[in-house]
């Protein structure tokens, strides 16, 4: 059977969580590609904590490659 190709445009909440769902399922029938302008995910609901110095910026910024490591093993051109 031919692989189904999934193209995810954008590395925001929708794109990242869709890619995480595909990663969790680990279905070999899907080839997932994520296209994003940035190579990181910014968890914006916590920005006010950074502004108030209650939280360090490194706690709300995550590299996409680190979040989607098993998808990246299958296709290194993601991101």
PQR file with spaces between the fields and no chain letter, atoms N, CA, C, O and H, PARSE charges and radii, in Angstrom:
ATOM       1  N    UNK     1       0.836   -1.175    0.000 -0.4000 1.5000
ATOM       2  CA   UNK     1       0.000    0.000    0.000 -0.0000 2.0000
ATOM       3  C    UNK     1       0.889    1.250    0.000  0.5500 1.7000
ATOM       4  O    UNK     1       1.930    1.279    0.656 -0.5500 1.4000
ATOM       5  N    UNK     2       0.476    2.260   -0.728 -0.4000 1.5000
ATOM       6  CA   UNK     2       1.234    3.495   -0.822 -0.0000 2.0000
ATOM       7  C    UNK     2       1.037    4.340    0.449  0.5500 1.7000
ATOM       8  O    UNK     2      -0.062    4.396    1.001 -0.5500 1.4000
ATOM       9  H    UNK     2      -0.370    2.237   -1.262  0.4000 1.0000
ATOM      10  N    UNK     3       2.113    4.992    0.902 -0.4000 1.5000
ATOM      11  CA   UNK     3       2.012    5.840    2.089 -0.0000 2.0000
ATOM      12  C    UNK     3       1.151    7.065    1.803  0.5500 1.7000
ATOM      13  O    UNK     3       1.180    7.626    0.708 -0.5500 1.4000
ATOM      14  H    UNK     3       3.006    4.946    0.453  0.4000 1.0000
ATOM      15  N    UNK     4       0.385    7.462    2.814 -0.4000 1.5000
ATOM      16  CA   UNK     4      -0.387    8.694    2.724 -0.0000 2.0000
ATOM      17  C    UNK     4       0.507    9.829    3.197  0.5500 1.7000
ATOM      18  O    UNK     4       1.149    9.725    4.243 -0.5500 1.4000
ATOM      19  H    UNK     4       0.362    7.005    3.703  0.4000 1.0000
ATOM      20  N    UNK     5       0.551   10.906    2.434 -0.4000 1.5000
ATOM      21  CA   UNK     5       1.402   12.032    2.766 -0.0000 2.0000
ATOM      22  C    UNK     5       0.566   13.121    3.430  0.5500 1.7000
ATOM      23  O    UNK     5      -0.475   13.526    2.912 -0.5500 1.4000
ATOM      24  H    UNK     5       0.030   10.990    1.584  0.4000 1.0000
ATOM      25  N    UNK     6       1.037   13.586    4.583 -0.4000 1.5000
ATOM      26  CA   UNK     6       0.353   14.630    5.344 -0.0000 2.0000
ATOM      27  C    UNK     6       1.270   15.842    5.390  0.5500 1.7000
ATOM      28  O    UNK     6       2.429   15.729    5.790 -0.5500 1.4000
ATOM      29  H    UNK     6       1.883   13.257    5.004  0.4000 1.0000
ATOM      30  N    UNK     7       0.763   16.993    4.985 -0.4000 1.5000
ATOM      31  CA   UNK     7       1.512   18.236    5.029 -0.0000 2.0000
ATOM      32  C    UNK     7       0.855   19.144    6.061  0.5500 1.7000
ATOM      33  O    UNK     7      -0.311   19.513    5.921 -0.5500 1.4000
ATOM      34  H    UNK     7      -0.179   17.085    4.661  0.4000 1.0000
ATOM      35  N    UNK     8       1.604   19.500    7.090 -0.4000 1.5000
ATOM      36  CA   UNK     8       1.112   20.387    8.145 -0.0000 2.0000
ATOM      37  C    UNK     8       1.777   21.735    7.933  0.5500 1.7000
ATOM      38  O    UNK     8       3.002   21.848    7.978 -0.5500 1.4000
ATOM      39  H    UNK     8       2.551   19.200    7.204  0.4000 1.0000
ATOM      40  N    UNK     9       0.957   22.763    7.701 -0.4000 1.5000
ATOM      41  CA   UNK     9       1.475   24.103    7.471 -0.0000 2.0000
ATOM      42  C    UNK     9       1.365   24.920    8.752  0.5500 1.7000
ATOM      43  O    UNK     9       0.261   25.201    9.219 -0.5500 1.4000
ATOM      44  H    UNK     9      -0.038   22.672    7.665  0.4000 1.0000
ATOM      45  N    UNK    10       2.489   25.296    9.314 -0.4000 1.5000
ATOM      46  CA   UNK    10       2.503   26.125   10.519 -0.0000 2.0000
ATOM      47  C    UNK    10       2.885   25.344   11.752  0.5500 1.7000
ATOM      48  O    UNK    10       2.410   24.232   11.983 -0.5500 1.4000
ATOM      49  H    UNK    10       3.386   25.067    8.935  0.4000 1.0000
ATOM      50  N    UNK    11       3.750   25.947   12.537 -0.4000 1.5000
ATOM      51  CA   UNK    11       4.215   25.312   13.769 -0.0000 2.0000
ATOM      52  C    UNK    11       3.613   25.926   15.011  0.5500 1.7000
ATOM      53  O    UNK    11       4.247   25.959   16.066 -0.5500 1.4000
ATOM      54  H    UNK    11       4.135   26.850   12.350  0.4000 1.0000
ATOM      55  N    UNK    12       2.367   26.420   14.890 -0.4000 1.5000
ATOM      56  CA   UNK    12       1.661   26.950   16.053 -0.0000 2.0000
ATOM      57  C    UNK    12       0.986   25.822   16.819  0.5500 1.7000
ATOM      58  O    UNK    12       1.346   24.654   16.668 -0.5500 1.4000
ATOM      59  H    UNK    12       1.851   26.393   14.033  0.4000 1.0000
ATOM      60  N    UNK    13       0.015   26.173   17.635 -0.4000 1.5000
ATOM      61  CA   UNK    13      -0.669   25.160   18.450 -0.0000 2.0000
ATOM      62  C    UNK    13      -1.271   24.046   17.607  0.5500 1.7000
ATOM      63  O    UNK    13      -1.071   22.867   17.900 -0.5500 1.4000
ATOM      64  H    UNK    13      -0.278   27.121   17.758  0.4000 1.0000
ATOM      65  N    UNK    14      -2.008   24.412   16.562 -0.4000 1.5000
ATOM      66  CA   UNK    14      -2.660   23.406   15.726 -0.0000 2.0000
ATOM      67  C    UNK    14      -1.673   22.492   15.029  0.5500 1.7000
ATOM      68  O    UNK    14      -1.835   21.272   15.039 -0.5500 1.4000
ATOM      69  H    UNK    14      -2.170   25.369   16.324  0.4000 1.0000
ATOM      70  N    UNK    15      -0.652   23.078   14.423 -0.4000 1.5000
ATOM      71  CA   UNK    15       0.342   22.296   13.693 -0.0000 2.0000
ATOM      72  C    UNK    15       1.148   21.375   14.577  0.5500 1.7000
ATOM      73  O    UNK    15       1.342   20.203   14.256 -0.5500 1.4000
ATOM      74  H    UNK    15      -0.521   24.069   14.414  0.4000 1.0000
ATOM      75  N    UNK    16       1.620   21.908   15.699 -0.4000 1.5000
ATOM      76  CA   UNK    16       2.442   21.104   16.614 -0.0000 2.0000
ATOM      77  C    UNK    16       1.628   19.957   17.200  0.5500 1.7000
ATOM      78  O    UNK    16       2.094   18.818   17.237 -0.5500 1.4000
ATOM      79  H    UNK    16       1.463   22.860   15.961  0.4000 1.0000
ATOM      80  N    UNK    17       0.409   20.254   17.660 -0.4000 1.5000
ATOM      81  CA   UNK    17      -0.380   19.192   18.288 -0.0000 2.0000
ATOM      82  C    UNK    17      -0.872   18.159   17.275  0.5500 1.7000
ATOM      83  O    UNK    17      -1.050   16.992   17.623 -0.5500 1.4000
ATOM      84  H    UNK    17       0.031   21.179   17.630  0.4000 1.0000
ATOM      85  N    UNK    18      -1.093   18.573   16.030 -0.4000 1.5000
ATOM      86  CA   UNK    18      -1.425   17.587   14.988 -0.0000 2.0000
ATOM      87  C    UNK    18      -0.225   16.678   14.748  0.5500 1.7000
ATOM      88  O    UNK    18      -0.381   15.461   14.647 -0.5500 1.4000
ATOM      89  H    UNK    18      -0.949   19.521   15.747  0.4000 1.0000
ATOM      90  N    UNK    19       0.974   17.259   14.654 -0.4000 1.5000
ATOM      91  CA   UNK    19       2.189   16.456   14.457 -0.0000 2.0000
ATOM      92  C    UNK    19       2.442   15.538   15.650  0.5500 1.7000
ATOM      93  O    UNK    19       2.875   14.400   15.475 -0.5500 1.4000
ATOM      94  H    UNK    19       1.100   18.248   14.736  0.4000 1.0000
ATOM      95  N    UNK    20       2.173   16.026   16.863 -0.4000 1.5000
ATOM      96  CA   UNK    20       2.348   15.186   18.055 -0.0000 2.0000
ATOM      97  C    UNK    20       1.394   13.993   18.038  0.5500 1.7000
ATOM      98  O    UNK    20       1.759   12.903   18.480 -0.5500 1.4000
ATOM      99  H    UNK    20       1.821   16.951   17.006  0.4000 1.0000
ATOM     100  N    UNK    21       0.175   14.191   17.533 -0.4000 1.5000
ATOM     101  CA   UNK    21      -0.777   13.076   17.426 -0.0000 2.0000
ATOM     102  C    UNK    21      -0.276   12.026   16.437  0.5500 1.7000
ATOM     103  O    UNK    21      -0.356   10.828   16.709 -0.5500 1.4000
ATOM     104  H    UNK    21      -0.121   15.076   17.174  0.4000 1.0000
ATOM     105  N    UNK    22       0.237   12.468   15.297 -0.4000 1.5000
ATOM     106  CA   UNK    22       0.795   11.512   14.336 -0.0000 2.0000
ATOM     107  C    UNK    22       1.991   10.785   14.939  0.5500 1.7000
ATOM     108  O    UNK    22       2.170    9.589   14.711 -0.5500 1.4000
ATOM     109  H    UNK    22       0.303   13.441   15.076  0.4000 1.0000
ATOM     110  N    UNK    23       2.807   11.498   15.703 -0.4000 1.5000
ATOM     111  CA   UNK    23       3.966   10.879   16.327 -0.0000 2.0000
ATOM     112  C    UNK    23       3.542    9.836   17.363  0.5500 1.7000
ATOM     113  O    UNK    23       4.147    8.770   17.473 -0.5500 1.4000
ATOM     114  H    UNK    23       2.661   12.469   15.888  0.4000 1.0000
ATOM     115  N    UNK    24       2.499   10.160   18.116 -0.4000 1.5000
ATOM     116  CA   UNK    24       2.018    9.245   19.153 -0.0000 2.0000
ATOM     117  C    UNK    24       1.493    7.941   18.536  0.5500 1.7000
ATOM     118  O    UNK    24       1.692    6.863   19.094 -0.5500 1.4000
ATOM     119  H    UNK    24       2.007   11.026   18.027  0.4000 1.0000
ATOM     120  N    UNK    25       0.834    8.045   17.404 -0.4000 1.5000
ATOM     121  CA   UNK    25       0.275    6.857   16.733 -0.0000 2.0000
ATOM     122  C    UNK    25       1.348    6.015   16.051  0.5500 1.7000
ATOM     123  O    UNK    25       1.192    4.800   15.932 -0.5500 1.4000
ATOM     124  H    UNK    25       0.671    8.921   16.950  0.4000 1.0000
ATOM     125  N    UNK    26       2.416    6.631   15.609 -0.4000 1.5000
ATOM     126  CA   UNK    26       3.530    5.954   14.932 -0.0000 2.0000
ATOM     127  C    UNK    26       3.032    5.001   13.851  0.5500 1.7000
ATOM     128  O    UNK    26       3.441    3.841   13.793 -0.5500 1.4000
ATOM     129  H    UNK    26       2.542    7.618   15.705  0.4000 1.0000
ATOM     130  N    UNK    27       2.154    5.498   13.006 -0.4000 1.5000
ATOM     131  CA   UNK    27       1.600    4.710   11.916 -0.0000 2.0000
ATOM     132  C    UNK    27       2.538    4.781   10.712  0.5500 1.7000
ATOM     133  O    UNK    27       2.747    5.864   10.166 -0.5500 1.4000
ATOM     134  H    UNK    27       1.822    6.440   13.053  0.4000 1.0000
ATOM     135  N    UNK    28       3.106    3.656   10.290 -0.4000 1.5000
ATOM     136  CA   UNK    28       4.048    3.673    9.162 -0.0000 2.0000
ATOM     137  C    UNK    28       3.384    3.998    7.818  0.5500 1.7000
ATOM     138  O    UNK    28       4.082    4.207    6.826 -0.5500 1.4000
ATOM     139  H    UNK    28       2.936    2.776   10.734  0.4000 1.0000
ATOM     140  N    UNK    29       2.045    4.044    7.773 -0.4000 1.5000
ATOM     141  CA   UNK    29       1.341    4.351    6.534 -0.0000 2.0000
ATOM     142  C    UNK    29       1.301    5.849    6.233  0.5500 1.7000
ATOM     143  O    UNK    29       0.863    6.254    5.156 -0.5500 1.4000
ATOM     144  H    UNK    29       1.478    3.875    8.579  0.4000 1.0000
ATOM     145  N    UNK    30       1.761    6.676    7.184 -0.4000 1.5000
ATOM     146  CA   UNK    30       1.732    8.116    7.008 -0.0000 2.0000
ATOM     147  C    UNK    30       3.137    8.686    6.941  0.5500 1.7000
ATOM     148  O    UNK    30       4.020    8.302    7.709 -0.5500 1.4000
ATOM     149  H    UNK    30       2.117    6.347    8.059  0.4000 1.0000
ATOM     150  N    UNK    31       3.328    9.606    6.013 -0.4000 1.5000
ATOM     151  CA   UNK    31       4.569   10.370    5.920 -0.0000 2.0000
ATOM     152  C    UNK    31       4.198   11.814    6.237  0.5500 1.7000
ATOM     153  O    UNK    31       3.511   12.471    5.455 -0.5500 1.4000
ATOM     154  H    UNK    31       2.611    9.918    5.390  0.4000 1.0000
ATOM     155  N    UNK    32       4.655   12.306    7.392 -0.4000 1.5000
ATOM     156  CA   UNK    32       4.253   13.614    7.892 -0.0000 2.0000
ATOM     157  C    UNK    32       5.364   14.631    7.652  0.5500 1.7000
ATOM     158  O    UNK    32       6.533   14.373    7.940 -0.5500 1.4000
ATOM     159  H    UNK    32       5.213   11.772    8.028  0.4000 1.0000
ATOM     160  N    UNK    33       4.980   15.793    7.118 -0.4000 1.5000
ATOM     161  CA   UNK    33       5.911   16.898    6.919 -0.0000 2.0000
ATOM     162  C    UNK    33       5.326   18.131    7.583  0.5500 1.7000
ATOM     163  O    UNK    33       4.178   18.497    7.332 -0.5500 1.4000
ATOM     164  H    UNK    33       4.031   16.002    6.883  0.4000 1.0000
ATOM     165  N    UNK    34       6.116   18.765    8.425 -0.4000 1.5000
ATOM     166  CA   UNK    34       5.709   19.995    9.101 -0.0000 2.0000
ATOM     167  C    UNK    34       6.521   21.151    8.532  0.5500 1.7000
ATOM     168  O    UNK    34       7.751   21.105    8.518 -0.5500 1.4000
ATOM     169  H    UNK    34       7.049   18.468    8.629  0.4000 1.0000
ATOM     170  N    UNK    35       5.832   22.182    8.064 -0.4000 1.5000
ATOM     171  CA   UNK    35       6.507   23.367    7.542 -0.0000 2.0000
ATOM     172  C    UNK    35       6.200   24.525    8.487  0.5500 1.7000
ATOM     173  O    UNK    35       5.039   24.839    8.750 -0.5500 1.4000
ATOM     174  H    UNK    35       4.833   22.219    8.076  0.4000 1.0000
ATOM     175  N    UNK    36       7.254   25.149    8.989 -0.4000 1.5000
ATOM     176  CA   UNK    36       7.099   26.245    9.930 -0.0000 2.0000
ATOM     177  C    UNK    36       8.155   27.302    9.648  0.5500 1.7000
ATOM     178  O    UNK    36       9.275   26.981    9.251 -0.5500 1.4000
ATOM     179  H    UNK    36       8.197   24.893    8.775  0.4000 1.0000
ATOM     180  N    UNK    37       7.796   28.560    9.855 -0.4000 1.5000
ATOM     181  CA   UNK    37       8.766   29.643    9.698 -0.0000 2.0000
ATOM     182  C    UNK    37       9.839   29.579   10.773  0.5500 1.7000
ATOM     183  O    UNK    37      10.990   29.947   10.536 -0.5500 1.4000
ATOM     184  H    UNK    37       6.886   28.821   10.177  0.4000 1.0000
ATOM     185  N    UNK    38       9.463   29.115   11.939 -0.4000 1.5000
ATOM     186  CA   UNK    38      10.379   29.081   13.083 -0.0000 2.0000
ATOM     187  C    UNK    38      10.773   27.645   13.395  0.5500 1.7000
ATOM     188  O    UNK    38      10.057   26.704   13.050 -0.5500 1.4000
ATOM     189  H    UNK    38       8.528   28.816   12.131  0.4000 1.0000
ATOM     190  N    UNK    39      11.909   27.486   14.046 -0.4000 1.5000
ATOM     191  CA   UNK    39      12.335   26.150   14.451 -0.0000 2.0000
ATOM     192  C    UNK    39      12.051   25.914   15.932  0.5500 1.7000
ATOM     193  O    UNK    39      12.635   25.024   16.550 -0.5500 1.4000
ATOM     194  H    UNK    39      12.490   28.250   14.326  0.4000 1.0000
ATOM     195  N    UNK    40      11.153   26.715   16.492 -0.4000 1.5000
ATOM     196  CA   UNK    40      10.794   26.584   17.904 -0.0000 2.0000
ATOM     197  C    UNK    40       9.290   26.781   18.063  0.5500 1.7000
ATOM     198  O    UNK    40       8.619   27.336   17.193 -0.5500 1.4000
ATOM     199  H    UNK    40      10.679   27.438   15.990  0.4000 1.0000
ATOM     200  N    UNK    41       8.782   26.312   19.198 -0.4000 1.5000
ATOM     201  CA   UNK    41       7.384   26.496   19.559 -0.0000 2.0000
ATOM     202  C    UNK    41       7.334   27.384   20.789  0.5500 1.7000
ATOM     203  O    UNK    41       7.974   27.081   21.797 -0.5500 1.4000
ATOM     204  H    UNK    41       9.327   25.862   19.905  0.4000 1.0000
ATOM     205  N    UNK    42       6.584   28.474   20.721 -0.4000 1.5000
ATOM     206  CA   UNK    42       6.441   29.408   21.830 -0.0000 2.0000
ATOM     207  C    UNK    42       5.072   29.203   22.458  0.5500 1.7000
ATOM     208  O    UNK    42       4.046   29.374   21.800 -0.5500 1.4000
ATOM     209  H    UNK    42       6.065   28.719   19.902  0.4000 1.0000
ATOM     210  N    UNK    43       5.062   28.834   23.736 -0.4000 1.5000
ATOM     211  CA   UNK    43       3.811   28.615   24.451 -0.0000 2.0000
ATOM     212  C    UNK    43       3.314   29.974   24.947  0.5500 1.7000
ATOM     213  O    UNK    43       3.617   30.384   26.067 -0.5500 1.4000
ATOM     214  H    UNK    43       5.895   28.695   24.270  0.4000 1.0000
ATOM     215  N    UNK    44       2.549   30.664   24.104 -0.4000 1.5000
ATOM     216  CA   UNK    44       2.153   32.050   24.368 -0.0000 2.0000
ATOM     217  C    UNK    44       1.282   32.272   25.604  0.5500 1.7000
ATOM     218  O    UNK    44       1.343   33.360   26.176 -0.5500 1.4000
ATOM     219  H    UNK    44       2.303   30.331   23.194  0.4000 1.0000
ATOM     220  N    UNK    45       0.468   31.299   26.053 -0.4000 1.5000
ATOM     221  CA   UNK    45      -0.329   31.576   27.257 -0.0000 2.0000
ATOM     222  C    UNK    45       0.512   31.865   28.504  0.5500 1.7000
ATOM     223  O    UNK    45      -0.008   32.388   29.490 -0.5500 1.4000
ATOM     224  H    UNK    45       0.418   30.415   25.589  0.4000 1.0000
ATOM     225  N    UNK    46       1.785   31.534   28.470 -0.4000 1.5000
ATOM     226  CA   UNK    46       2.642   31.770   29.638 -0.0000 2.0000
ATOM     227  C    UNK    46       3.523   33.013   29.495  0.5500 1.7000
ATOM     228  O    UNK    46       4.375   33.253   30.350 -0.5500 1.4000
ATOM     229  H    UNK    46       2.207   31.109   27.670  0.4000 1.0000
ATOM     230  N    UNK    47       3.342   33.802   28.444 -0.4000 1.5000
ATOM     231  CA   UNK    47       4.177   34.991   28.254 -0.0000 2.0000
ATOM     232  C    UNK    47       4.057   35.988   29.396  0.5500 1.7000
ATOM     233  O    UNK    47       5.037   36.649   29.740 -0.5500 1.4000
ATOM     234  H    UNK    47       2.650   33.607   27.749  0.4000 1.0000
ATOM     235  N    UNK    48       2.883   36.108   29.986 -0.4000 1.5000
ATOM     236  CA   UNK    48       2.726   37.046   31.099 -0.0000 2.0000
ATOM     237  C    UNK    48       3.576   36.646   32.303  0.5500 1.7000
ATOM     238  O    UNK    48       4.007   37.505   33.072 -0.5500 1.4000
ATOM     239  H    UNK    48       2.087   35.571   29.707  0.4000 1.0000
ATOM     240  N    UNK    49       3.817   35.349   32.467 -0.4000 1.5000
ATOM     241  CA   UNK    49       4.674   34.876   33.556 -0.0000 2.0000
ATOM     242  C    UNK    49       6.123   35.317   33.329  0.5500 1.7000
ATOM     243  O    UNK    49       6.832   35.647   34.280 -0.5500 1.4000
ATOM     244  H    UNK    49       3.467   34.651   31.842  0.4000 1.0000
ATOM     245  N    UNK    50       6.551   35.319   32.082 -0.4000 1.5000
ATOM     246  CA   UNK    50       7.906   35.771   31.740 -0.0000 2.0000
ATOM     247  C    UNK    50       8.020   37.272   31.968  0.5500 1.7000
ATOM     248  O    UNK    50       9.017   37.749   32.510 -0.5500 1.4000
ATOM     249  H    UNK    50       5.975   35.050   31.310  0.4000 1.0000
ATOM     250  N    UNK    51       6.995   38.015   31.553 -0.4000 1.5000
ATOM     251  CA   UNK    51       7.010   39.471   31.723 -0.0000 2.0000
ATOM     252  C    UNK    51       7.059   39.864   33.196  0.5500 1.7000
ATOM     253  O    UNK    51       7.653   40.883   33.549 -0.5500 1.4000
ATOM     254  H    UNK    51       6.186   37.628   31.113  0.4000 1.0000
ATOM     255  N    UNK    52       6.440   39.067   34.050 -0.4000 1.5000
ATOM     256  CA   UNK    52       6.437   39.347   35.488 -0.0000 2.0000
ATOM     257  C    UNK    52       7.666   38.767   36.190  0.5500 1.7000
ATOM     258  O    UNK    52       7.785   38.870   37.411 -0.5500 1.4000
ATOM     259  H    UNK    52       5.957   38.239   33.764  0.4000 1.0000
ATOM     260  N    UNK    53       8.570   38.164   35.435 -0.4000 1.5000
ATOM     261  CA   UNK    53       9.785   37.534   35.968 -0.0000 2.0000
ATOM     262  C    UNK    53       9.489   36.370   36.915  0.5500 1.7000
ATOM     263  O    UNK    53      10.304   36.037   37.776 -0.5500 1.4000
ATOM     264  H    UNK    53       8.473   38.080   34.444  0.4000 1.0000
ATOM     265  N    UNK    54       8.329   35.762   36.751 -0.4000 1.5000
ATOM     266  CA   UNK    54       7.999   34.579   37.541 -0.0000 2.0000
ATOM     267  C    UNK    54       8.505   33.303   36.886  0.5500 1.7000
ATOM     268  O    UNK    54       8.597   32.257   37.528 -0.5500 1.4000
ATOM     269  H    UNK    54       7.667   36.032   36.052  0.4000 1.0000
ATOM     270  N    UNK    55       8.833   33.399   35.598 -0.4000 1.5000
ATOM     271  CA   UNK    55       9.236   32.236   34.828 -0.0000 2.0000
ATOM     272  C    UNK    55      10.298   32.656   33.822  0.5500 1.7000
ATOM     273  O    UNK    55      10.242   33.756   33.272 -0.5500 1.4000
ATOM     274  H    UNK    55       8.759   34.249   35.076  0.4000 1.0000
ATOM     275  N    UNK    56      11.252   31.786   33.587 -0.4000 1.5000
ATOM     276  CA   UNK    56      12.298   32.075   32.610 -0.0000 2.0000
ATOM     277  C    UNK    56      11.784   31.746   31.202  0.5500 1.7000
ATOM     278  O    UNK    56      11.006   30.809   31.024 -0.5500 1.4000
ATOM     279  H    UNK    56      11.297   30.893   34.034  0.4000 1.0000
ATOM     280  N    UNK    57      12.220   32.515   30.216 -0.4000 1.5000
ATOM     281  CA   UNK    57      11.792   32.327   28.829 -0.0000 2.0000
ATOM     282  C    UNK    57      12.087   30.917   28.321  0.5500 1.7000
ATOM     283  O    UNK    57      11.346   30.393   27.489 -0.5500 1.4000
ATOM     284  H    UNK    57      12.853   33.277   30.360  0.4000 1.0000
ATOM     285  N    UNK    58      13.147   30.307   28.806 -0.4000 1.5000
ATOM     286  CA   UNK    58      13.510   28.966   28.345 -0.0000 2.0000
ATOM     287  C    UNK    58      12.461   27.912   28.715  0.5500 1.7000
ATOM     288  O    UNK    58      12.463   26.821   28.144 -0.5500 1.4000
ATOM     289  H    UNK    58      13.749   30.733   29.481  0.4000 1.0000
ATOM     290  N    UNK    59      11.566   28.220   29.660 -0.4000 1.5000
ATOM     291  CA   UNK    59      10.524   27.273   30.045 -0.0000 2.0000
ATOM     292  C    UNK    59       9.320   27.294   29.113  0.5500 1.7000
ATOM     293  O    UNK    59       8.503   26.374   29.148 -0.5500 1.4000
ATOM     294  H    UNK    59      11.564   29.106   30.124  0.4000 1.0000
ATOM     295  N    UNK    60       9.191   28.332   28.275 -0.4000 1.5000
ATOM     296  CA   UNK    60       8.032   28.391   27.383 -0.0000 2.0000
ATOM     297  C    UNK    60       8.422   28.322   25.904  0.5500 1.7000
ATOM     298  O    UNK    60       7.550   28.364   25.036 -0.5500 1.4000
ATOM     299  H    UNK    60       9.854   29.079   28.247  0.4000 1.0000
ATOM     300  N    UNK    61       9.700   28.218   25.612 -0.4000 1.5000
ATOM     301  CA   UNK    61      10.180   28.075   24.242 -0.0000 2.0000
ATOM     302  C    UNK    61      10.798   26.689   24.100  0.5500 1.7000
ATOM     303  O    UNK    61      11.721   26.336   24.833 -0.5500 1.4000
ATOM     304  H    UNK    61      10.409   28.184   26.317  0.4000 1.0000
ATOM     305  N    UNK    62      10.287   25.907   23.156 -0.4000 1.5000
ATOM     306  CA   UNK    62      10.788   24.549   22.941 -0.0000 2.0000
ATOM     307  C    UNK    62      11.176   24.358   21.482  0.5500 1.7000
ATOM     308  O    UNK    62      10.422   24.746   20.590 -0.5500 1.4000
ATOM     309  H    UNK    62       9.537   26.193   22.560  0.4000 1.0000
ATOM     310  N    UNK    63      12.341   23.764   21.223 -0.4000 1.5000
ATOM     311  CA   UNK    63      12.708   23.461   19.841 -0.0000 2.0000
ATOM     312  C    UNK    63      11.761   22.412   19.256  0.5500 1.7000
ATOM     313  O    UNK    63      11.457   21.409   19.902 -0.5500 1.4000
ATOM     314  H    UNK    63      12.954   23.449   21.948  0.4000 1.0000
ATOM     315  N    UNK    64      11.302   22.652   18.034 -0.4000 1.5000
ATOM     316  CA   UNK    64      10.386   21.704   17.389 -0.0000 2.0000
ATOM     317  C    UNK    64      11.064   20.350   17.210  0.5500 1.7000
ATOM     318  O    UNK    64      10.425   19.310   17.369 -0.5500 1.4000
ATOM     319  H    UNK    64      11.549   23.467   17.509  0.4000 1.0000
ATOM     320  N    UNK    65      12.330   20.358   16.887 -0.4000 1.5000
ATOM     321  CA   UNK    65      13.047   19.088   16.690 -0.0000 2.0000
ATOM     322  C    UNK    65      13.066   18.234   17.957  0.5500 1.7000
ATOM     323  O    UNK    65      13.026   17.006   17.882 -0.5500 1.4000
ATOM     324  H    UNK    65      12.849   21.203   16.758  0.4000 1.0000
ATOM     325  N    UNK    66      13.126   18.882   19.111 -0.4000 1.5000
ATOM     326  CA   UNK    66      13.128   18.137   20.376 -0.0000 2.0000
ATOM     327  C    UNK    66      11.740   17.579   20.683  0.5500 1.7000
ATOM     328  O    UNK    66      11.611   16.489   21.240 -0.5500 1.4000
ATOM     329  H    UNK    66      13.158   19.879   19.171  0.4000 1.0000
ATOM     330  N    UNK    67      10.704   18.334   20.317 -0.4000 1.5000
ATOM     331  CA   UNK    67       9.332   17.896   20.596 -0.0000 2.0000
ATOM     332  C    UNK    67       8.897   16.742   19.694  0.5500 1.7000
ATOM     333  O    UNK    67       8.119   15.884   20.111 -0.5500 1.4000
ATOM     334  H    UNK    67      10.808   19.220   19.864  0.4000 1.0000
ATOM     335  N    UNK    68       9.397   16.724   18.463 -0.4000 1.5000
ATOM     336  CA   UNK    68       8.948   15.734   17.481 -0.0000 2.0000
ATOM     337  C    UNK    68      10.094   14.811   17.069  0.5500 1.7000
ATOM     338  O    UNK    68      10.338   14.620   15.877 -0.5500 1.4000
ATOM     339  H    UNK    68      10.029   17.421   18.124  0.4000 1.0000
ATOM     340  N    UNK    69      10.782   14.250   18.030 -0.4000 1.5000
ATOM     341  CA   UNK    69      12.000   13.502   17.711 -0.0000 2.0000
ATOM     342  C    UNK    69      11.752   12.242   16.897  0.5500 1.7000
ATOM     343  O    UNK    69      12.561   11.934   16.022 -0.5500 1.4000
ATOM     344  H    UNK    69      10.584   14.405   18.998  0.4000 1.0000
ATOM     345  N    UNK    70      10.676   11.494   17.138 -0.4000 1.5000
ATOM     346  CA   UNK    70      10.504   10.265   16.358 -0.0000 2.0000
ATOM     347  C    UNK    70      10.064   10.571   14.924  0.5500 1.7000
ATOM     348  O    UNK    70      10.413    9.825   14.009 -0.5500 1.4000
ATOM     349  H    UNK    70      10.019   11.744   17.849  0.4000 1.0000
ATOM     350  N    UNK    71       9.313   11.640   14.710 -0.4000 1.5000
ATOM     351  CA   UNK    71       8.977   12.028   13.339 -0.0000 2.0000
ATOM     352  C    UNK    71      10.234   12.470   12.604  0.5500 1.7000
ATOM     353  O    UNK    71      10.376   12.229   11.406 -0.5500 1.4000
ATOM     354  H    UNK    71       9.029   12.246   15.453  0.4000 1.0000
ATOM     355  N    UNK    72      11.131   13.106   13.313 -0.4000 1.5000
ATOM     356  CA   UNK    72      12.356   13.583   12.690 -0.0000 2.0000
ATOM     357  C    UNK    72      13.279   12.439   12.314  0.5500 1.7000
ATOM     358  O    UNK    72      14.042   12.553   11.355 -0.5500 1.4000
ATOM     359  H    UNK    72      11.016   13.302   14.287  0.4000 1.0000
ATOM     360  N    UNK    73      13.225   11.354   13.039 -0.4000 1.5000
ATOM     361  CA   UNK    73      14.054   10.202   12.690 -0.0000 2.0000
ATOM     362  C    UNK    73      13.614    9.613   11.358  0.5500 1.7000
ATOM     363  O    UNK    73      14.432    9.120   10.582 -0.5500 1.4000
ATOM     364  H    UNK    73      12.605   11.261   13.819  0.4000 1.0000
ATOM     365  N    UNK    74      12.322    9.671   11.106 -0.4000 1.5000
ATOM     366  CA   UNK    74      11.809    9.105    9.861 -0.0000 2.0000
ATOM     367  C    UNK    74      12.018   10.039    8.676  0.5500 1.7000
ATOM     368  O    UNK    74      12.231    9.575    7.556 -0.5500 1.4000
ATOM     369  H    UNK    74      11.657   10.072   11.737  0.4000 1.0000
ATOM     370  N    UNK    75      11.960   11.341    8.905 -0.4000 1.5000
ATOM     371  CA   UNK    75      12.123   12.300    7.804 -0.0000 2.0000
ATOM     372  C    UNK    75      12.836   13.522    8.352  0.5500 1.7000
ATOM     373  O    UNK    75      12.230   14.341    9.042 -0.5500 1.4000
ATOM     374  H    UNK    75      11.787   11.718    9.815  0.4000 1.0000
ATOM     375  N    UNK    76      14.089   13.646    8.056 -0.4000 1.5000
ATOM     376  CA   UNK    76      14.908   14.683    8.667 -0.0000 2.0000
ATOM     377  C    UNK    76      14.645   16.078    8.133  0.5500 1.7000
ATOM     378  O    UNK    76      15.189   17.041    8.675 -0.5500 1.4000
ATOM     379  H    UNK    76      14.581   12.980    7.495  0.4000 1.0000
ATOM     380  N    UNK    77      13.835   16.231    7.095 -0.4000 1.5000
ATOM     381  CA   UNK    77      13.597   17.556    6.538 -0.0000 2.0000
ATOM     382  C    UNK    77      12.431   18.275    7.213  0.5500 1.7000
ATOM     383  O    UNK    77      12.033   19.351    6.766 -0.5500 1.4000
ATOM     384  H    UNK    77      13.393   15.450    6.655  0.4000 1.0000
ATOM     385  N    UNK    78      11.880   17.702    8.276 -0.4000 1.5000
ATOM     386  CA   UNK    78      10.815   18.376    8.998 -0.0000 2.0000
ATOM     387  C    UNK    78      11.403   19.591    9.701  0.5500 1.7000
ATOM     388  O    UNK    78      12.494   19.510   10.265 -0.5500 1.4000
ATOM     389  H    UNK    78      12.203   16.828    8.639  0.4000 1.0000
ATOM     390  N    UNK    79      10.717   20.681    9.676 -0.4000 1.5000
ATOM     391  CA   UNK    79      11.064   21.975   10.289 -0.0000 2.0000
ATOM     392  C    UNK    79      11.665   22.869    9.272  0.5500 1.7000
ATOM     393  O    UNK    79      12.026   24.004    9.583 -0.5500 1.4000
ATOM     394  H    UNK    79       9.830   20.748    9.218  0.4000 1.0000
